């Protein structure tokens, strides 16, 4: 409970107990010696009830046991009464019932209240033994169900409060998860855009550089070829700018519906051959391939990245690309005839390939043979692939 509410509760409880004990004492009309004894027990009870609110006691694991001390003190005080039933003292039991139910966790509070309930009913048992009458029986039954109902109400209220706290905790947890999900979505989108820039713009810029390099070498030898290369370089630069704008604007598709990625592989290979002078052998089996769009685009990007890496890092003159569909699986193989280095590290490009296929349930391997060798496979029946539209697309060799 809030600090202000807590202090109001403690103050009201103190006033109510003092009033009840004062009335009980006036009803007793004790002699001086017995008055001192009762006053001592009253003070001890009040100190016990409010003393356990100290931080040291409240944080102790024995804190619930101090509520039992309160009940036992009240039971001792009641046993010192000259009346078998002092209604004012009996009222203090109800104060302790509500105090225990409010301040302790539901299970512990219910157990201690059960003990309070039993001790509060002892005097009624004695009353019926001494003088059994319909009036006393009615009084005992009334007191029994009043105390029992109080415990049930307290337990129910506490249960509702705990459920509200659980719901509040779950709500906060859900908000936290939502915030983390938004952060992950932003990170994922950033990575996707970075990958698109790397795969699309990076590939085109590599082709552009290669075309310009060839133009320099042919500048004083074949002006017609130089003009053709410069025209392709201009077209490539424009397309790279378009790809960059698409990536920055976070467009979802690089390819219009009528032009599927697998259909553009042949076109990409032809342009890359012209820009770089590399000889590229493309084999697609069967020529009529049915692929989910997301798989076709992944294949396109992987081939694009492989071509870019060969042009940038290899002395290869030929590249062999094989695309085949068998048993509902796409198999992709890319190799060049360059000189293999002793070791290589997976940079952003190779890591991007692995991530693309991993997201589709596929796998990819890199080898160093006579040149650089890539093998990849993607199941066409994976849940990721099936979530996209399917269609028949034709790739020109």
Secondary structure, DSSP 8 states (H G I E B T S, - for coil): --HHHHHHHHHHHHHHHHHHHHHHHHHH---HHHHHHHHHHHHHHHHHHHHTTSHHHHTSTTHHHHHHHHHHHHHHHHHT-SSS--HHHHHHHHHHHHHHHHHS-HHHHHHHHHHHHHHHHHHHHHHHHHS--HHHHHHHHHHHHHHHHHHHHHHHHHHHHHHHHHHHHHHHHHHHHHHHHHHHHHHHHHHHHHHHIIIIIHHHHHHHHHHHHHHHHHTTT-HHHHHHHHHHHHHHHHHHHHHHHHHHTT-S-SS-TTS-HHHHHHHHHHHHHHHH--EEEEEEESSEEE--HHHHHHHHHHHHHHHHHHHHH---SEEEEEEEEETTEEEEEEEE-S---S-----HHHHHHHHHHHHTT-EEEEEESSSEEEEEEEETTSHHHHTS---EEE---
